[in-house]
Amino acid sequence: MAPARRHLPSLERLRALREVARLGGFSSAAKALGLTQPAVSNHIRLLEQQLGTKLLERIGKTARPTPEGDTLIAASSRAFAEIDRAMDEIARAKAAVSGPLVLATGATATTHLLPPVMADLRLRHPGIDLRVITGNTVDLIPGLLDGSTDLGLVTAPVRHRHLRTRFFFHDRLVCIAPPGQAPATRTIRPRDLEGRQLFLYDRGGTIRRAADTWLGATDRKRIRVSDIGSAEAMTAFVAAGLGWAIVSEVAAREAAAAGRIDLFGLAPPLFRDLVLVWRADRATRPVIAAALAVFTSNARVHE
């Protein structure tokens, strides 16, 4: 039969015991710890109850450790010293991660997904000097392969024997329309766009290819398509009543919430996965490894 699990004293109680013994009184210990005297007394009382023995002798206003108290104080001092050393080691490791990091991604991700991740990266690793370059996935891959780019956040799939990928974000594509122009449905089908002005991402990008495939069953001659490289520009054009658009949902949420546009799902639905990409032989470089860890902790599925 396994022995019963022993509950160890909390660090706060051990610290209170050590300070009372060091300073010789509860009031002085409370001041040093930034606590009230009753709080310090309660820490000692609970600690003595837990161990079933007296740890301090109270002589007037002075408190001195008992032999048992001395034993516990000596052990806790060693434990605190080890914890301090571990925290110093962690701090040194964090400070050691420094240098340039070149990140390649699309304009939509740069605007709507990167800011909180970059804030987290700076908080954890202030020594990293970030540079962001934007473009279409196909145009960003060569930089990852030749080493001029450290990390990519691009649209899947990415298949190359020298590259590794990791999921980051599952993004839904939506149709946006000027308020009141769309039919009274929750989704838009390809044929609903016939006879309309439609704004799409520039040709050559992954989202544009997906949108063109989705529109495949329509009579394309009946859709007036204009290419615009910016999701923000497309949203502004739609809000101005100039046409409809197919965009990443994260780029249209704010305008939809403000009532400047109407937002609809697509039928059949259309998604894209954004993945982190890096060259396999560079994954252990401190700056790249640190950035991968931060991005991975921020990865999420579209809500």
C-alpha positions in Angstrom: 0.0 0.0 0.0 1.4 3.4 -1.0 2.2 5.8 1.9 -0.3 8.6 2.5 0.6 11.8 0.6 2.2 14.4 2.9 1.0 17.9 2.6 3.9 20.3 2.6 3.7 23.7 4.4 3.1 26.7 2.2 5.9 29.0 1.3 4.1 31.9 2.9 3.9 30.1 6.2 7.5 29.1 6.1 8.5 32.6 5.2 6.5 34.0 8.1 8.2 31.6 10.5 11.7 32.5 9.3 11.0 36.3 9.6 9.6 36.0 13.1 12.7 34.0 14.2 15.1 36.4 12.4 13.6 39.6 13.8 12.4 38.2 17.1 8.9 39.4 17.0 5.6 39.2 15.2 5.2 43.0 14.6 8.7 43.3 13.1 8.0 40.3 10.9 4.6 41.6 9.8 6.3 44.9 8.7 9.0 43.2 6.8 6.5 41.0 5.0 4.0 43.7 4.3 1.3 41.9 6.3 -0.7 42.6 9.4 0.4 41.1 12.7 -2.8 38.9 12.9 -2.0 37.5 9.5 1.5 36.5 10.6 0.2 35.0 13.8 -2.3 33.0 11.8 0.4 31.7 9.5 2.4 30.5 12.5 -0.7 29.0 14.2 -1.7 27.0 11.1 1.9 25.8 10.6 2.1 24.6 14.2 -1.3 22.9 13.8 -0.1 21.2 10.6 3.1 19.8 12.1 1.6 19.1 15.5 4.4 20.9 17.5 5.4 24.2 18.8 7.8 26.1 16.5 8.2 29.3 18.5 8.6 30.1 22.1 7.0 33.3 23.1 8.8 35.2 25.9 7.0 38.5 26.5 7.1 40.3 23.2 10.0 38.2 21.9 9.7 35.0 19.9 12.4 32.5 19.5 12.4 29.2 17.6 12.1 25.9 19.3 14.5 23.1 18.3 11.8 21.9 15.9 11.5 25.4 14.6 15.2 25.7 14.0 15.1 22.4 12.1 12.3 23.7 9.9 13.8 27.1 9.4 17.1 25.6 8.3 15.4 23.3 5.7 13.1 26.1 4.4 16.1 28.4 4.0 17.8 25.9 1.8 14.5 25.5 -0.2 14.2 29.3 -0.6 17.8 29.5 -1.8 17.2 26.8 -4.4 14.0 28.5 -5.6 15.9 31.8 -5.9 18.6 30.1 -7.9 16.0 28.5 -10.2 14.3 31.9 -10.8 17.6 33.5 -11.6 18.4 30.8 -14.1 15.0 31.3 -15.8 15.5 35.0 -15.9 19.0 34.5 -17.5 17.5 32.1 -20.0 14.9 34.6 -21.0 17.4 37.5 -21.3 19.6 35.3 -23.4 17.0 35.0 -26.2 17.8 38.1 -28.2 18.5 39.1 -31.8 16.6 39.7 -35.0 13.5 37.7 -36.0 12.1 38.1 -39.6 8.5 37.0 -39.7 6.6 36.6 -43.1 2.8 36.6 -43.3 -0.2 38.1 -45.1 -1.6 41.6 -44.6 -4.8 40.3 -42.9 -2.9 38.3 -40.4 -0.6 41.2 -39.7 -3.5 43.5 -38.9 -5.9 41.2 -37.1 -3.9 38.3 -35.6 -0.4 39.4 -34.9 -0.7 42.3 -32.5 -1.6 40.3 -29.3 1.0 37.6 -30.2 3.7 40.2 -30.7 2.8 41.8 -27.4 3.2 38.4 -25.7 6.5 37.8 -27.5 7.8 41.2 -26.4 6.7 40.5 -22.8 8.4 37.2 -22.7 11.5 38.0 -24.8 12.1 41.8 -24.9 15.5 41.1 -26.5 13.9 39.9 -29.8 14.0 42.5 -32.6 11.0 41.7 -34.8 10.7 42.6 -38.5 7.5 41.7 -40.4 7.3 41.3 -44.1 3.9 40.7 -45.9 2.9 39.0 -49.1 1.2 36.0 -50.6 2.1 32.5 -49.4 3.7 31.5 -52.7 5.9 34.6 -52.6 7.0 34.1 -49.0 8.2 30.5 -49.2 11.5 31.2 -51.0 12.7 33.4 -48.1 12.0 30.6 -45.6 14.0 28.2 -47.7 17.0 30.5 -48.2 17.1 31.6 -44.6 16.4 35.3 -45.1 13.1 34.7 -43.3 13.0 33.0 -39.9 9.3 32.2 -39.5 6.2 32.2 -41.6 2.6 32.5 -40.8 0.9 31.5 -44.0 -2.0 29.7 -45.5 -1.9 25.9 -45.6 -1.0 23.6 -47.2 2.8 24.1 -47.3 4.6 21.0 -48.5 8.4 21.0 -48.8 10.9 18.5 -47.5 13.0 21.2 -45.8 10.1 23.0 -44.1 8.0 22.1 -41.0 4.6 23.4 -40.2 2.4 23.8 -37.1 -1.3 24.8 -36.9 -2.0 28.3 -35.7 -5.5 29.5 -36.8 -8.7 28.2 -38.4 -10.2 31.1 -40.3 -13.6 31.3 -41.9 -14.2 33.2 -45.1 -17.4 35.2 -45.3 -19.4 37.3 -47.7 -19.9 40.9 -46.7 -22.6 43.2 -48.3 -23.8 46.8 -47.8 -26.6 46.8 -45.1 -29.9 45.7 -46.4 -28.8 44.5 -49.8 -28.4 40.8 -49.1 -31.3 38.3 -49.1 -33.0 37.5 -45.8 -30.8 34.4 -45.3 -27.9 33.5 -43.0 -25.7 32.2 -45.9 -24.8 33.2 -49.4 -24.6 30.8 -52.2 -22.4 31.3 -55.4 -25.5 32.0 -57.5 -26.5 34.8 -55.1 -23.6 36.8 -56.4 -24.6 36.7 -60.1 -25.3 40.2 -61.4 -23.3 41.9 -58.6 -20.1 43.7 -58.2 -17.7 41.5 -56.2 -14.4 42.5 -54.6 -11.9 39.7 -54.2 -8.3 39.4 -53.0 -5.6 39.8 -55.7 -5.0 36.8 -58.1 -2.2 34.5 -57.0 -3.1 34.4 -53.4 -4.4 31.3 -51.6 -7.6 32.9 -50.5 -8.3 34.1 -54.1 -7.8 30.6 -55.5 -10.2 29.2 -52.8 -12.8 31.9 -53.7 -12.5 31.2 -57.4 -13.0 27.5 -56.8 -16.0 28.3 -54.6 -17.5 30.4 -57.4 -16.8 27.7 -60.0 -20.5 26.7 -60.4 -21.7 30.2 -61.3 -21.8 32.0 -64.6 -18.7 34.1 -64.0 -19.6 36.4 -66.9 -22.5 37.7 -64.8 -20.2 38.7 -61.9 -18.2 41.8 -62.1 -15.0 41.0 -60.2 -12.5 43.7 -59.1 -9.2 42.7 -57.5 -8.2 44.5 -54.3 -5.2 43.5 -52.2 -6.4 44.8 -48.9 -9.2 43.3 -46.8 -9.6 46.7 -45.1 -10.1 48.4 -48.5 -12.6 45.8 -49.6 -14.6 46.3 -46.3 -14.5 50.1 -46.9 -15.7 49.7 -50.4 -18.6 47.5 -49.3 -19.5 49.9 -46.5 -19.7 52.6 -49.1 -22.2 50.6 -51.1 -19.9 49.9 -54.0 -20.3 46.1 -54.1 -20.0 42.8 -52.1 -16.8 41.0 -51.1 -15.5 37.6 -49.9 -13.0 38.2 -47.1 -11.5 36.6 -44.0 -14.0 37.0 -41.1 -11.4 38.4 -38.7 -11.1 41.4 -41.1 -14.8 42.1 -41.2 -15.9 41.6 -37.6 -15.4 45.2 -36.4 -17.3 46.8 -39.3 -20.1 44.2 -39.0 -20.4 44.8 -35.3 -20.7 48.6 -36.0 -23.5 48.0 -38.5 -21.5 49.4 -41.5 -21.8 46.0 -43.3 -23.8 42.8 -43.2 -21.8 39.6 -42.8 -22.9 36.2 -44.0 -21.5 32.7 -44.0 -20.9 30.9 -47.3 -22.8 27.8 -48.5 -20.9 25.6 -48.9 -18.7 26.9 -46.1 -15.2 28.0 -47.0 -12.2 28.0 -44.6 -8.5 28.4 -44.6 -5.9 27.2 -42.0 -3.0 29.4 -41.1 0.1 27.5 -40.2 3.5 28.4 -38.8 6.3 27.5 -41.1 10.1 27.2 -40.5 13.1 25.5 -42.0 13.7 22.2 -40.2 17.4 22.7 -39.6 16.8 26.1 -37.9 14.2 25.1 -35.3 16.7 25.0 -32.5 17.9 28.5 -32.9 17.0 30.3 -29.7 15.1 33.2 -31.3 13.1 30.9 -33.6 12.4 28.4 -30.9 11.2 31.1 -28.5 8.9 32.6 -31.2 7.5 29.2 -32.0 6.7 28.6 -28.4 4.9 31.9 -28.1 2.9 31.4 -31.3 1.9 27.9 -30.2 0.6 29.1 -26.9 -1.5 31.7 -28.8 -2.8 29.2 -31.4 -6.6 29.0 -31.5 -9.5 27.7 -33.6 -11.8 30.4 -35.1 -14.8 31.0 -32.8 
